[in-house]
Amino acid sequence: MPDEAILSSDKRYTSFSYNNRTIRFMTSPKLERYTRIVEWNHGYIVVMANYQGIGEVEEYIDLIPILENLYQNPDIFLESIRKVRIQYD
């Protein structure tokens, strides 16, 4: 099983993909793209993001409440992820 997840965005949604599963959640319509992962800590992502009219800022994404709202066990979903990378097609 791979240990790397993918973070990306498309218009108003952020996507987090791992092991053939994708979680999508709304984000600001001003988000242009994520630029760099600063830190990954078992469901908590510190990422640099470029916003229209603002520029690049540090942003924080906590996947735990998102997974819980989807009735997913965060510990099971996240246990094998060791790294997150940004990918845009």
N, C-alpha and C positions, 0 to 999 in steps of 0.2 A: 504494500500500500504506500503511495507517495506521502511525503510528509510536508508538502508545500501547498499552500492555498493561494488563490488569485483574488486580488482586489481591483475593481474597476468601476467606472461610472458611465452612465449614458443618459444625458439630459437631466432629468430630475431623480434618477434612481442610482443607488450604489449597489453593486453586486459583489458578493463574497462567495467564491466557488471553491469547493473542496470535494474530492472523491465523487465526482459526477453529480454533485448536489449544489444548487445555487440558491442563496438567500438574497432577496432583493428588498431594499427598503428605501423610502423617500429621503431625499437630501435637498439642499438648497438649489433652486433653479440657477443660481449664480455660480455654482461649481462648474469649472471648466474641466479640471482633471486632477487626479491625485498625481503627485510628482515623486514622492520618496517615502518609503517606510522608515520611520525612526526607531520604532520599538514594537515588538510583538510579545505579549505576555498572556497566554492562555485566554484568549477572547477579548483582550483589550489591545487596541491598536493606536499607536501614536503615528500620525501620518502628516506629511506636508501636502497641502492642497492649494491649487491656484484658483482664485475666485475672480470673476469678472468685476472690474472696478476696485478691487481690493489688493490683488496680487497674491503672493504666496504667504500662507499662514499655517501654523501648526494646528492640527485638528485631532480630536479624540473620538474613537469609535468603540463603544462597549457592546460586544455581541451577545453577552450573557442575557440581558433582558429581552433582546430581539428573539433569541432562540427559545427562551421560556414562553414568550407570547405565541410562538409557533408550536408549542407543546413538544419541544425537542429537549432532550437532556443535554445541557451544555457540556458536562464532563465527558460524556460519550462522544458527542459530535467533535469536540475540540482536542481530545486526548492525543491524537497522532500528529497534529499539526505542529511543526517545529519552526516553520518559516512562512512568511507571507510576502508575495511579490506583486507589483503592479503590472498589469498587462492591458493594453488597448489594441484592438484589431485594426 
